[in-house]
Amino acid sequence: ILMLSIGNLSGRLAWAAISDKIGRPATFHIFTFGSMAIYASLPTIIQQVVHNQSAASLGAFCGLSVAAISIFGGMYANLPAYESDLFGSKYVGANHGKMLLYSSTAAIAGPSAFLFLKSLSEKAAITDLVGKIDPVAFKDKFGCDVSSLDTLIEAKTVTISKLMEIVPPGVMDPTPFLYDTSFYTIAAAIGVGAAAHAMIRPVNPKWYEKIE
């Protein structure tokens, strides 16, 4: 949490300085395309950490997590100025207020969607584990046969951790991979945002407000 907080704060400072050097459009291209690459690569890095017990992969995971949070902080630090560049400074307060409204909506809907995808992955992982377990061992452990699996999952009676106690030797715990679908979905959503941002063009002068 400390490192994420540092990433957020440093992102607000560092990305603001970078945007002054390379321009805000280029900075926001880095935000969008960079975030897409980060989230798309996390499942592979997690696999490397689990399979190889690699300190380098673990360091890459931590570094990319901090980088993602720094982009989050940098985006909020640069956005008002970028809105002013795009649409003028007169209504930047109203424009930014609308952005914060949509951002607040996303802050509610995003985690809900994230957890929903995780729950689907968890159910799929449980079903896969049950397919590798002796039905007799399953019934001895949970007091029901496999036909009651859906009910047992809903009641939280069957969990991955409990199944790992009776799986055959060599079966890998799927817990570290439950967020893979969520990460890929986030990367795809950011990709849509990156494409939309790449299509931004200057406002046609005919829409300029006339001075009376």
Disulfide bonds with the S-S distance in Angstrom:
none
